[in-house]
Amino acid sequence: MPRPILATIHPAAVQHNLERARRAAPDARLWAVVKANAYGHGIERVFEALRSADGIALLDLAEAQRVRQLGWRGPILLLEGVFEPRDLELCSRLSLWHVVHCEQQIDWLAAHKTQVPQRVFLKMNSGMNRLGFTPGRYRSAWARLNALPQVDEISFMTHFSDADSARGIAHQLQAFEQATQDLPGERCIANSAAILRHGGAAEVRLDWVRAGIVLYGSAPDHPERTAAAWDLQPAMTLASRLIAVQQLQAGDSVGYGSRFMADGPLRIGVVACGYADGYPRHADTGTPVLVGGVRTRTVGRVSMDMITVDLTPVPDAGPGAEVTLWGRAGNGALLPIDEVAQAAGTVGYELMCALAPRVPVTMD
């Protein structure tokens, strides 16, 4: 019998979440972001659910090839652009659009010999300070690109650092609008948080929006707003089973380092899931978990292959009982991945992307 741990991907939830993003940004075209193997869900597993997107956005050429092999004929955007000059050949062959965020990438385009001009998205660093040209250098970068016969249409984009928080987007939006004023071309600035929180504003949704984490059922501004509050559905369930039960007495400890000590009689269950499966090792006692669809908590330190859970709310649970680490339990109860991530001091993105290769994956 295989080890009782399984991740289940829910394509119907992905499709629902895509349509939810569309409702938040009416009239804009939508990039479905599938970087990091669709945030750990698997590009091939979610592809059919994303067919109604207007474009697919990702990072590397191998993922772009996979998307083309699946039959996608629409736009594909490389969000970090090309990493070396020869990548431009594959962009031509696969009809890829790509971001330009530095002078070196313009140099590569200028030296590129091609009969087919390329579509590029000129990235502005409007305050995130990762990739892009500063507002003061942006128009000169556009002028260089616009003079190249290797470049066809130039679009404009930036990325918000605080769309999910109180600081908001006004300071970056102002910088972007000033630098791109009167320049011809389509615009794309809204990420998942901006779509949900600011997508109703025409100056934010513009021509394109980029739906990333929202597609996979995580709230970009959790805990201020939950996934349920945004009408998002979980796209991944990680489930296992109890493989043993222990009866503790007052003073008994649990796990490495004796981080948890029982203050009275306590029945605990041992779950076949650990940090080698992608469950966060830094998740401390109290991290929520469902046993038989009933909410309880973890106790003690996460091990490589096991975690232990408090069985007080489920006194009849024994070996073989269903355990939901995040997602949807068999009885329909939900454990949002954002709640697990918050208890572990991280974000849902990390848990999705950290699912280990040894965990078998299925689709419902």
Secondary structure, 3 states (H helix, E strand, C coil): CCCCCEEEECHHHHHHHHHHHHHHCCCCEEEEECHHHHHCCCHHHHCHHHCCCCEEEECCHHHHHHHHHCCCCCCEEECCCCCCCCHHHHHHHHCCEEEECCHHHHHHHHHCCCCCCEEEEEEECCCCCCCCECHHHHHHHHHHHHCCCCEEEEEEEECCCCCCCCCCCHHHHHHHHHHHCCCCCCEEEECHHHHHHHCCCHHHHCCEEEECHHHHCCCCCCCCCCCCCCCCCCCEEEEEEEEEEEEECCCCEECHHHCEECCCCEEEEEECCCHHHCCCCCCCCCCEEEECCEEEEEECCCCCCCEEEECCCCCCCCCCCEEEEEEECCCCCEECHHHHHHHCCCCHHHHHHCCCCCCCEEEC
